[in-house]
């Protein structure tokens, strides 16, 4: 497990991802997934996923998933 630092801008970016996808008709079921995605984007970390929400995020943002 990796401990990645978070700040206020991290939470703002998370909300922006959620709103951006929602405007495109995509609903992320768990908002924590947006926060996890932002942390991976900020720290250039690949995400080992077991959740379809990350596929939706990766289609619209440069999230690297495995």
KEKE-3310 file (N, C-alpha, C; in steps of 0.2 Angstrom, whole numbers, plus 5000, padded with zeros to 4 digits):
npx = (5004:5002:5006:4999:5001:4988:4979:4970:4968:4968:4956:4947:4950:4946:4932:4930:4933:4922:4911:4913:4912:4899:4892:4894:4885:4889:4889:4898:4899:4904:4911:4923:4931:4934:4943:4953:4958:4962:4973:4982:4984:4990:5002:5008:5005:5002:4986:4980:4965:4949:4936:4923:4921:4933:4937:4928:4933:4946:4944:4942:4951:4969:4972:4981:4978:4978)
npy = (4994:5011:5027:5042:5059:5071:5086:5102:5106:5093:5088:5096:5094:5081:5083:5090:5081:5072:5080:5084:5072:5068:5078:5073:5063:5052:5043:5042:5029:5028:5041:5042:5035:5045:5053:5044:5042:5055:5056:5046:5052:5064:5059:5051:5037:5020:5012:4998:4991:4986:4989:4996:5009:5016:5013:5021:5034:5033:5034:5047:5054:5055:5043:5030:5013:4996)
npz = (5000:4996:5003:4999:4998:5002:4997:4998:4984:4978:4982:4976:4962:4962:4963:4952:4942:4944:4941:4928:4921:4924:4917:4905:4905:4913:4927:4941:4953:4966:4974:4980:4971:4962:4969:4972:4959:4956:4964:4959:4947:4950:4956:4947:4946:4943:4942:4950:4946:4951:4948:4939:4937:4936:4923:4916:4920:4915:4902:4899:4905:4908:4916:4921:4920:4926)
capx = (5000:5006:5003:5000:4998:4982:4979:4964:4967:4967:4949:4944:4951:4941:4925:4930:4932:4915:4906:4915:4909:4892:4890:4894:4881:4893:4889:4903:4895:4907:4915:4930:4935:4937:4948:4959:4960:4966:4979:4986:4986:4995:5008:5010:5005:4997:4981:4977:4958:4944:4930:4922:4921:4940:4937:4925:4938:4952:4942:4941:4957:4975:4973:4984:4976:4981)
capy = (5000:5017:5033:5048:5065:5075:5093:5105:5105:5086:5087:5101:5091:5076:5085:5092:5075:5070:5085:5083:5065:5069:5082:5069:5057:5046:5044:5038:5027:5030:5047:5040:5033:5051:5055:5039:5043:5061:5054:5042:5056:5069:5056:5047:5030:5016:5010:4991:4992:4980:4993:4998:5017:5018:5013:5027:5039:5033:5035:5054:5057:5051:5038:5024:5008:4990)
capz = (5000:4996:5006:4995:5002:4999:4999:4996:4977:4977:4983:4971:4956:4962:4962:4944:4938:4945:4938:4921:4919:4925:4912:4899:4906:4916:4934:4945:4958:4972:4973:4982:4965:4959:4973:4971:4952:4956:4968:4955:4942:4953:4958:4941:4949:4939:4947:4949:4948:4951:4948:4932:4937:4934:4916:4914:4921:4911:4895:4898:4909:4907:4921:4919:4924:4925)
cpx = (5004:5002:5004:4997:4993:4982:4972:4963:4966:4959:4945:4944:4947:4934:4925:4929:4925:4910:4907:4912:4902:4889:4890:4889:4883:4892:4894:4899:4898:4912:4922:4934:4938:4943:4954:4962:4965:4973:4984:4988:4991:5002:5011:5010:5000:4992:4979:4970:4954:4937:4929:4922:4928:4940:4934:4930:4943:4950:4942:4947:4963:4977:4976:4982:4978:4975)
cpy = (5006:5023:5039:5054:5069:5082:5096:5104:5098:5085:5091:5097:5085:5078:5088:5086:5072:5074:5084:5077:5066:5073:5078:5063:5051:5048:5039:5036:5029:5036:5047:5038:5039:5053:5050:5040:5049:5060:5051:5047:5061:5066:5051:5040:5026:5013:5003:4992:4985:4984:4997:5006:5019:5018:5019:5033:5039:5034:5043:5058:5053:5046:5032:5018:5001:4985)
cpz = (5000:4999:5002:4998:4998:5001:4997:4988:4975:4977:4978:4964:4956:4960:4954:4940:4938:4941:4930:4918:4919:4920:4905:4900:4910:4923:4938:4952:4965:4971:4976:4976:4962:4963:4972:4964:4952:4959:4963:4949:4944:4954:4953:4943:4945:4945:4945:4951:4947:4952:4942:4932:4935:4927:4913:4914:4917:4904:4894:4902:4908:4913:4919:4923:4922:4926)
residu = (UNK:UNK:UNK:UNK:UNK:UNK:UNK:UNK:UNK:UNK:UNK:UNK:UNK:UNK:UNK:UNK:UNK:UNK:UNK:UNK:UNK:UNK:UNK:UNK:UNK:UNK:UNK:UNK:UNK:UNK:UNK:UNK:UNK:UNK:UNK:UNK:UNK:UNK:UNK:UNK:UNK:UNK:UNK:UNK:UNK:UNK:UNK:UNK:UNK:UNK:UNK:UNK:UNK:UNK:UNK:UNK:UNK:UNK:UNK:UNK:UNK:UNK:UNK:UNK:UNK:UNK)
# end
